[in-house]
Amino acid sequence: MSNLKDLINKIYNEDFLEFSKNIPDECIDLIVTSPPYNIGKEYEKKQPLLSYLNWSREILAECKRVLKDTGSIFYQVGTYVGKKGAHFPWDIMLFPIFVDLGFIPRNRIVWIRQHGTHAKYKFSNRHETVLWFTKSNSYKFYLDDIRVPQIFPKKKNYRKGRDYGKFTSNPRGKNPGDVWAFRNVKHNHEEQTEHPCQFPEDFVTRIILSTTETNDIVLDPFIGSGTTGIVARNHNRRFIGCEIVKQYVNIANHRLIGIPDGNGNFPNLKALRQYVDETGEDITRFTFSRQIGKKATPLPRAKIYPQSHHLQKTIERIMFEAENSCYKTEQK
Ligand SMILES: C[S@@+](CC[C@H](N)C(=O)[O-])C[C@H]1O[C@@H](n2cnc3c(N)ncnc32)[C@H](O)[C@@H]1O
């Protein structure tokens, strides 16, 4: 067991079940992570379903041990694809394990995406899920820190009665709900590094701001390109990260340091832009890992839209499809 102070604000290149032995009991405020989904990505060896579930139980038992009594865990998962395309949603299979370990369920968040793979023999996947569990009933939740704007924030009640003249909705904003629409980090996203499946920073920001206070400790057992560490640090939280692939640990540390490597390269466009903004250096001197052909330029940036925009676009798309479905077209 290590001294907690020595573990803080670092990323460890280890298997989490080995590394976790260093973390003292009940010292972590929040765990936010996305484990390997056992689908044969470049960083994982596909294992039989049952052995993956047993491994997950070991991971989650360790998470429970290190969480404080007031702590939360957000576990973001997709689906396992079995033989002949059989579709097994991880959240459904993992839920009983969480409950059996004594975690208390708070939300099952659906993360919808406009884009994804195009299936031929079933409906294309357009969502993944996030399971939020707490260790006890005395958990932290700061709704006011993550409210989203109301559509009519200034609308007042005009009917005579007790509420006459009062705002019809909370002017501080609305609870974001359990359907989230953050854009996933694929091509054209300025946060994209060489890692194949990163969290978007604004997704992690919502989780960290809603469930932790300044200086709290956030653990990501599968930190990949370091997103959880970046967001924790940017919001004055402390973090501990673990990642088994050395190349990803290097990317994560490079993102955290925020300066060019010896060849003038950055791990992503966002880090490059931040550096140029802070130093005033000429952007055309630098490169970033995912750029295809062209160099970064001082031209106006691609607009970064808030999640409300992505949600709106997704709803518009769903309405469009409902209004233009083939059976309705045939009826005309
Ligand atoms: C879904 S990705 C997480 C990506 C991360 N959320 C980000 O923003 O980049 C899962 C990560 O877990 C790592 N991993 C797989 N098995 C591991 C293990 N036993 N211990 C620690 N990390 C592991 C993989 O290399 C991969 O980077």
The ligand as an ORCA input file, in Angstrom:
! r2SCAN-3c Opt
* xyz 0 1
  C     -12.330      2.588    -23.577
  S     -10.647      2.996    -23.358
  C     -10.695      4.398    -22.271
  C     -10.416      5.696    -22.992
  C     -10.446      6.923    -22.082
  N     -11.739      7.121    -21.482
  C     -10.018      8.208    -22.830
  O     -10.661      9.238    -22.691
  O      -9.028      8.132    -23.585
  C     -10.113      1.712    -22.277
  C      -8.633      1.758    -21.936
  O      -8.335      0.754    -20.973
  C      -7.004      0.302    -21.199
  N      -6.879     -1.009    -20.509
  C      -7.293     -2.227    -20.960
  N      -7.070     -3.164    -20.027
  C      -6.515     -2.530    -18.951
  C      -6.089     -2.975    -17.656
  N      -6.178     -4.250    -17.290
  N      -5.593     -2.054    -16.795
  C      -5.496     -0.733    -17.172
  N      -5.864     -0.270    -18.393
  C      -6.385     -1.155    -19.264
  C      -6.911      0.258    -22.700
  O      -5.575      0.273    -23.154
  C      -7.707      1.508    -23.107
  O      -6.854      2.616    -23.294
*
